[in-house]
């Protein structure tokens, strides 16, 4: 169900970005605005990034198999890394074009862009911010790293459109060089978004434990369960956007094996119900008396 929601959002954003890219490209060419053409290229890259999200989500949803017993969740992180690289390349291209125009400003006359570019920039800001809010809500609901990266791609586009708006307005007020300067500003916004997405994806690719608050809540839930004397060991690790838990609990050593197993199974089910991100738990049962006699 979560994947169906993600795919529904991605289809909607592909249609919206395609239409918006066409509008901004036409406005940039007609109104002679390099900043708006750069912004159109950025929006077009959003379409490519959304296709990357679709591929990543579908790959991550594949069931576990013999070669991948822990599933394929990290494919979303891979998709996010690819998205970050695409963003960076797009930003560098836009920045290069802007710098070349600034350097050649003394040799050629830069013309002020038309009013159509200004209107297109304003429309882009509103549409892209709306897409950011819509995609971010869906990403949180589906707990999708790749979709959240795509949401921030939309936000970076909204910010770049603000830069384009300022540059175009300044150029129309008698400072045409502000238009290519806006393109360079857009490049910086895109580069920052690419860095943040890449850093977050790499962080999720490398196993690390849950935060202290989450581990404390898991421990308390286990201790609150009838029959659990203590939690002797708790280790958590995040695998992609899922959590794996290894736990040792102590129960009355005189209990039959079947009853001790029932307690562990109940703890297992309660933790999975309380923490939806948990995919797998391994619980080992220790006899409380032996632990005490050993002085552990």
C-alpha positions as a printed Julia matrix, in Angstrom:
296×3 Matrix{Float64}:
  0.0     0.0     0.0
  2.88    2.33    0.85
  4.51    1.69   -2.53
  1.21    2.34   -4.32
  1.05    5.72   -2.57
  4.63    6.57   -3.56
  4.02    5.63   -7.19
  0.82    7.71   -7.27
  2.73   10.76   -6.01
  5.58   10.24   -8.49
  3.2    10.03  -11.45
  1.55   13.29  -10.39
  4.89   15.08   -9.99
  6.14   13.85  -13.38
  3.13   15.38  -15.11
  3.41   18.64  -13.15
  7.17   18.97  -13.72
  6.89   18.26  -17.44
  4.25   20.98  -17.86
  6.19   23.43  -15.67
  9.46   22.79  -17.52
  7.76   23.48  -20.87
  6.26   26.71  -19.51
  9.55   27.98  -18.09
 11.59   27.02  -21.14
  9.16   28.79  -23.47
  9.08   31.86  -21.21
 12.88   31.91  -20.95
 13.39   31.72  -24.72
 10.65   34.22  -25.58
 11.64   36.68  -22.83
 15.4    36.17  -23.42
 16.13   35.12  -19.82
 19.1    32.85  -19.22
 18.07   32.46  -15.58
 14.63   31.17  -16.6
 16.1    28.75  -19.15
 18.44   27.47  -16.4
 15.48   27.12  -14.07
 13.6    25.17  -16.76
 16.54   22.74  -17.05
 16.45   22.3   -13.27
 12.73   21.47  -13.42
 13.37   19.03  -16.25
 15.97   17.28  -14.11
 13.19   16.78  -11.55
 11.43   14.53  -14.07
 14.54   12.39  -14.37
 14.95   12.29  -10.59
 11.37   11.12  -10.15
 11.98    8.23  -12.55
 15.01    7.35  -10.4
 12.74    7.36   -7.34
 10.3     5.0    -9.08
 13.1     2.58   -9.95
 14.49    2.73   -6.41
 11.12    2.19   -4.72
 10.25   -0.77   -6.93
 13.67   -2.35   -6.35
 13.44   -1.81   -2.58
 10.0    -3.44   -2.48
 11.3    -6.75   -3.89
 10.87   -9.65   -1.5
 13.85  -11.26    0.24
 15.57  -14.03   -1.68
 18.45  -16.45   -1.15
 21.09  -13.93   -2.25
 19.45  -11.07   -0.3
 17.94  -12.56    2.88
 17.59   -9.11    4.48
 15.63   -7.71    1.55
 16.45   -4.84   -0.81
 15.62   -1.73    1.27
 18.99   -0.13    0.6
 18.09    0.27   -3.07
 16.19    3.4    -2.01
 19.44    4.79   -0.63
 21.16    3.94   -3.93
 18.41    5.8    -5.79
 18.9     8.81   -3.5
 22.67    8.81   -4.17
 22.08    8.69   -7.94
 19.6    11.55   -7.53
 22.21   13.6    -5.65
 24.74   13.08   -8.47
 22.18   14.12  -11.1
 21.41   17.23   -9.07
 25.08   18.14   -8.74
 25.75   17.75  -12.47
 22.7    19.88  -13.26
 23.85   22.57  -10.84
 27.4    22.66  -12.2
 26.11   23.02  -15.76
 23.84   25.91  -14.78
 26.62   27.59  -12.8
 29.09   27.24  -15.68
 26.67   28.86  -18.14
 26.05   31.74  -15.72
 29.75   32.36  -15.09
 30.5    32.36  -18.83
 27.84   35.04  -19.39
 29.17   37.16  -16.54
 32.73   36.96  -17.87
 31.59   37.92  -21.35
 29.43   40.81  -20.12
 32.12   43.33  -21.08
 32.33   42.01  -24.63
 28.64   41.7   -25.42
 25.58   43.6   -24.36
 23.28   41.67  -22.08
 19.63   42.34  -22.86
 17.04   42.68  -20.1
 14.58   39.77  -20.01
 10.89   40.3   -20.8
  7.99   40.4   -18.33
  6.92   36.86  -19.31
  9.99   35.45  -17.57
  9.02   37.28  -14.38
  5.51   35.78  -14.46
  6.86   32.29  -15.14
  9.24   32.57  -12.15
  6.38   33.55   -9.83
  4.22   30.66  -11.07
  7.14   28.25  -10.62
  7.7    29.29   -6.99
  4.07   28.6    -6.09
  3.83   25.29   -7.98
  7.16   23.88   -6.77
  6.54   24.78   -3.13
  3.15   23.05   -3.39
  4.83   19.96   -4.89
  7.4    19.99   -2.09
  4.73   19.98    0.62
  2.69   17.29   -1.17
  5.68   15.0    -1.77
  7.12   15.46    1.71
  3.85   14.44    3.35
  3.71   11.32    1.17
  7.38   10.51    1.92
  6.79   10.72    5.68
  3.68    8.54    5.45
  5.48    5.92    3.32
  8.81    6.31    5.2
 10.57    6.58    1.83
 14.11    8.0     1.72
 14.12    8.31   -2.05
 10.76   10.13   -2.13
 11.93   12.5     0.61
 15.03   13.27   -1.49
 12.73   14.0    -4.42
 10.68   16.32   -2.21
 13.79   18.34   -1.38
 14.59   18.42   -5.08
 11.25   20.23   -5.52
 12.15   22.63   -2.7
 15.53   23.37   -4.3
 13.66   24.17   -7.53
 11.38   26.58   -5.65
 14.45   28.29   -4.15
 16.13   28.48   -7.53
 12.99   30.1    -8.94
 13.2    32.72   -6.2
 16.77   33.41   -7.33
 15.58   33.61  -10.93
 12.78   36.01   -9.93
 15.21   38.33   -8.17
 17.7    38.18  -11.05
 15.07   38.82  -13.72
 13.51   41.68  -11.75
 16.93   43.26  -11.23
 17.81   42.87  -14.9
 14.56   44.6   -15.9
 15.43   47.46  -13.55
 18.63   48.19  -15.46
 21.12   45.57  -14.28
 21.05   42.8   -16.94
 24.09   41.11  -15.38
 21.88   40.08  -12.45
 20.2    37.49  -14.71
 23.36   35.32  -15.12
 24.27   36.06  -11.49
 20.92   34.48  -10.57
 21.95   31.38  -12.55
 25.09   31.08  -10.42
 22.98   31.48   -7.27
 20.69   28.7    -8.51
 23.79   26.51   -8.93
 24.69   27.02   -5.26
 21.16   26.09   -4.12
 21.24   22.93   -6.21
 24.71   21.99   -4.96
 23.59   22.35   -1.32
 20.52   20.15   -1.96
 22.71   17.52   -3.68
 25.14   17.47   -0.75
 22.36   17.06    1.84
 20.7    14.24   -0.1
 24.03   12.45   -0.63
 25.05   12.75    3.03
 21.7    11.42    4.27
 21.76    8.48    1.85
 25.34    7.52    2.77
 24.42    7.71    6.45
 21.61    5.21    5.89
 23.83    2.92    3.81
 26.19    2.47    6.77
 24.66    0.52    9.66
 24.25    2.53   12.84
 22.14    2.22   15.95
 18.84    3.95   16.63
 18.84    7.13   18.72
 18.94    6.86   22.52
 15.28    7.79   22.92
 14.12    5.0    20.61
 16.32    2.4    22.32
 15.09    3.52   25.75
 11.47    3.17   24.6
 12.13   -0.33   23.22
 13.8    -1.36   26.49
 10.94    0.0    28.59
  8.36   -1.79   26.46
 10.16   -5.11   26.99
 10.57   -4.55   30.75
  6.89   -3.7    31.11
  5.96   -7.12   29.77
  4.84   -9.67   32.36
  7.49  -12.31   32.94
 10.5   -10.25   31.83
 12.92   -9.84   34.73
 15.5    -7.7    32.9
 16.85   -6.7    29.52
 20.42   -7.98   29.44
 21.34   -6.81   25.94
 19.82   -4.49   23.36
 21.46   -3.82   20.0
 19.75   -1.97   17.17
 20.86   -1.19   13.64
 19.26    0.72   10.82
 19.33   -1.06    7.48
 18.17    1.42    4.82
 14.94    2.8     6.26
 14.24   -0.25    8.44
 15.37   -1.25   11.93
 16.75   -4.61   13.08
 16.94   -5.53   16.78
 18.91   -8.1    18.76
 17.81   -8.47   22.36
 18.48  -10.69   25.37
 15.9   -10.87   28.15
 15.92  -12.73   31.46
 12.91  -14.76   32.66
 12.31  -17.12   35.55
 14.66  -20.05   34.98
 12.17  -22.56   36.36
  9.62  -21.84   33.62
  9.02  -24.52   30.97
 10.72  -23.84   27.64
  7.37  -23.36   25.92
  6.34  -20.65   28.42
  9.68  -18.82   28.17
  9.36  -18.95   24.39
  5.83  -17.57   24.63
  7.07  -14.58   26.66
  9.8   -13.82   24.11
  7.34  -14.14   21.24
  4.92  -11.77   22.95
  7.68   -9.19   23.5
  8.64   -9.59   19.85
  5.08   -8.92   18.65
  4.56   -5.93   20.99
  7.75   -4.21   19.81
  6.9    -4.72   16.12
  3.39   -3.33   16.73
  4.7    -0.26   18.6
  7.56    0.53   16.2
  6.45    0.2    12.54
 10.0     0.75   11.24
 11.17   -2.48   12.89
 11.46   -5.23   10.31
 13.08   -8.03   12.31
 13.78   -8.86   15.96
 15.9   -11.66   17.37
 15.24  -12.31   21.08
 17.39  -14.64   23.19
 16.07  -15.79   26.56
 18.37  -16.1    29.61
 17.41  -17.86   32.86
 17.36  -15.19   35.58
 18.74  -17.49   38.32
 21.81  -18.57   36.34
 22.6   -15.01   35.5
 22.48  -14.08   39.18
 24.6   -17.08   40.28
 27.26  -16.29   37.7
 27.48  -12.77   39.07
 26.84  -11.22   35.67
